[in-house]
Amino acid sequence: MSAVPSTLSSPAGAVIAQPRWPLRTMLGLALLGLLALFALLGPWLVGASPVVQDLRNTLAPPSAQHWLGTDVLGRSALARLAHAAQLSLGMALLAAVSAAVPGTLLGIAAAWRGGRTERALLMLSDSVLAIPGLLLVLLVAALAPGALWALYTGLSAALWVEYFRVSRAVARPVLAGDAVQASRLLGFGRGYVLRRHLLPALAPTLGTLLAFTTSQAVLALAALGFVGVGMQPPTPELGLMMTEAMPYYEEAPWLIAAPTALLVWLVAAMMLLNPDRETA
C-alpha cells in the first residue's frame, strides 16, 4: 500500500517528507473498520437469537421490532446477519493469519537461502497454485462437510502461497541491498537483519495483503455456503442465508438483499484498498 507524501519544513529549512494515506485507502479502511465493528458488536447490540424460530411471524417485513424483517422460520434477519458476519470475518481472519505466518517465513527462507531451497519451495507453491483456490478449499472441506476446522484448514492451505510469493519478492532486493550487506560486515546476526531490515520492508505490504486475503476468505466461505457445501443449517452464514432466501426473493426481497449488500460492501472496501497507480 503506497502513501502519498506531504512535505513539512524543518526549523533549519530542510524539507521533510511526511507520509499521508490516499483518500481512497482511508475510505477502504473505514469501510472495513465499520464492517469489523458490526461483526464484533452486532450480535451483542441486536440481542436476539439467530436460531430461535417464531412460525407465527414468518416473512415479516422490516419494522421497528425487526429492522431487516424475519425469514421463513420467523428468525430475525438482522440477528442472523450479525452472527453471520462475526462467523465469516472471524474465521477468515484466523485463516489469513494462519496462512501469513508460514507463508511469510517460507518466502524469507527462499530469498535468504536461494539455490535448492528456493527451487523446492517454488515448486511447492506452483503446485498449490495449479489448483484453483476455491477447489482446494472444497476438497479439504469434503473431508468433514460443514465442520469449521475443515473450512479453516482449506482456506489456510489456499492462502499461504500469496504470502510466500509476496514476501519472497520483497525480501530478495532487501537482502541484496547495501544496508543488509553493511550489517553483515559489521557482524550482526540473522535476527538483527530480520528485525531491522526485512520486517520493516515487509510490514506495509503484508498489512495490505492481510486485508485482501481476509476478504477473499469471506467470499470463499459465502460461495461454499451458497452451493450447500459450507456451513450447514441452522448456522447463520452469509452464503447459506442467500440460499435460504432465494425461494422467497419476490415475496421478501430484503432477506437476500441484506447478505448481498454486506458482501458488496466488503468487495468495495477491497477495491478501495487497491494501491493507486502512478500516472505519467
N, C-alpha and C positions, 0 to 999 in steps of 0.2 A: 504494500500500500504506500503510495507516494504521498508526500506532503508538499504543499506549496509554500516556499519560503517567503517570509516577510523580512524586512530589514529594520534594524534599530541602530542608532548611532551611539557609540560608547562615549564616555567623557573625553577620551583622547581624540575623538573624531573618527575612529575606525568604524566601519560598518559591520555589524554582527548579524548573521542570518538567524532568523527565528522560524522554526517550523510551524506551519499552520495547516490544519486539515482542510481539504477541499470541501465545499458546501455539500456536494452530493455524498461524500463519505460520511460527513457528520449526520446527514439525514438518514443514510442507511443504518448507521449505528444507533440512531434514535429509534428507528422502526424496530430494529432487533431488540433494543432495550425494552421498549414497550411490550413487545411480544413475550420476552422473557419474564417481565413483571407480571403479565397476565397469567402465564403458566405457573409462576411461583405463588402468587397471591390469589388468583382467580378461584380455585376450589374453596379456599377459606372465606373469601368475600361472598361467594354465592351461597354457600352453606347447605344447599340442597344436595341430596344423594343422587349420583348419576345412574343408579341402577334400580331405585325404588319405583315400582310401577303404580299407575293410577288409571285403570281402564275406564273410569268414568270421565276422564279428561284427556281423551286421545286427540291428537292433531289439533290442539288448541292453538289459535293464532297468538302472535306476540301480544303481551298485556303487561300490566304493572306487576302482576304476580310472577309471570314467566316472560322475561324480556325477549326471548327467542322462541317462545311457544313450547309445545311439547311434541314428542314423536308419537308413533302409532301405539306405543305401550304406555303413553301418559308420562313419560320421563322428561324431566326438564332438559331442554336442548342446550341452554346456557351452562348448566352444571356439567353435562356431558362434554361440551366443547372445552370448558376449563380443565377438566380432568384429562381429556384427550391431548390438549396442548402440553400439559405437565408431563404426561407419559411420553409423548413423542419427543419433545425437546430434551427431557431428562435422559432418555435412552440414547438419543442421537448425540448429545454432548458427551456422555460417558463413552460411547463407541468411538467418537472422534478423538478424544483424549487418549484412549487406549491404543488407537492406531498411531497417534502422533509420537508417542514415546519411542516405541521400537522403530518406526519408520525414520524418525529423525536420527536416532543413534546409528542405524544401519547406513543411512545416507552419509553421515560424517565418517563412519568407518570406511566406506567405499572410497570417499575422496581422500582420506588420510593414508590408507594402505595402498590403494591402487593395485595394479597387477592382477594376479589371480583372484584375490579377494573381491576386487571391484567387478571383474568379469563374471564371477559366480553370482554376486548379488544382482547384477544387471540381468543375467539370465533368469533369475528367480522373479524379479519384478516384471520382466517381459512376459513370463509365463502367466502371471496373475493378470496382467493387462490383456492377454489374449482372450480371457473370459469376460464377457460384459459384467459390470459390477452388480447389476440387479439380478442377473442369472446366478452369480456366485452366492449372493445372499439367499436366493431361493433354494439353491442346492443345499446349503448348510441348514436353512430353516426347515427343510424337508425331513431332517433327522428327528425333529420334535415339533410338529406343527403347532403354532400358537404359543410356544414357550418363549419367554423373554430371553433366556440365555442363548437360545439358538439364533434369534434375530440379532442379538448383540454380537455374538461371535461372527456371524456372517458379515455384518456391517464393518466390524473391525478388520476382518480379513480383506475386505474390498477396499478399504480406505488407506491402509498403511502405505501403499505404493505411491500415492500422491505426496506424502511427506518424505518418502525416500528420494524421489526424483528431485523435488524442490530443494531439500537440504543438501543433496549431493551437488546440484548445480550451483548453489550459493557458496558452499564450502570450498570448492575447488579453487576459485580465484583468490579467496581469502587466505588459504593455506600457501598459495604460491606468491603472496604479496610480500612486500618489503617488511611490513610490521611483524609478521609471524617469523620471517627469517631472522630478523634482528633479535626477537625474543629467544629463538633457539640458540643463536650465537652467544647470547648472554647467559645461557644455562637454565632458562625457565623450562619447566616440565610441561607435559601434555595438559595437565589440569589448568595451568595458567593460560595456555593458549586457548583452551576450550572456553574458559570463563571470561577472559578479557578480549578475545578476538572473534571466535566463532559464534558464541551465543548472542552477543550484541548485533552481529550481522544477520543472524537468522531470525531474531525475535520479531521484527516488524512483518516479515513475510509469513512466518508461521502463525502470527496472530490473525492475519487476513485469511490464510488457508484454513484455520480452525473454524472461522465463521462460515466459510463456504462448505466445508465438509460436513459440518453440523446440519446446515440447511439441506444438503444433498441427502443426508441420512433421514431427515424428517420426510422428505419427498419419497424416498425409497420405502419407508415404513407405510406411508399413506398408499402408495401404489400396491404394495403387497396386501394391505388390508382391503383395498378396493376390489381386488380379484379373489379375495377369500382365502389367502394362504398366509396372512399375517396374524394379528391378534384375533381372537375368537370372541363371539358374544358371551356375556353382556359387557365385556370390557369396552370402555369408551376410547375409541381411537379414530383419528380423522378419516382415513380411508374406509373404515368399517361404517362410520356414520354416514358417509356418502352413499355406500352401497345400500344401507338400510333405508335411506330417504329416497332412492331412485324410483321405487314404485309409486310414490306419492308426490312427485315433483309438480304435478299440475294442481293437486289439491292443497299442498303445503310446500310451496317453493322455498320458504325460508329455511326449511330443515337442511336442504342441500346447499343453500347459499352460504350458511354460516361457516362450515368447514372449508368450503371452496374459497371464501373470502380470506380466511386465515392463511391458506396456502398461497394465495395470490399476494398477500401482504409479505409473506416470507420470501417469495421469489423477487418481489420488488426490492426488498432490502438487499438481497444478494446482488441484484443488478446495480444498485446504487453503490455498493461497496467495490465494484469493479474499478480499478485504478484508471484515472483519466489518461488518455493517450495524448502525448505531446503532438501538437500541430505545428507545422512549419510556418 
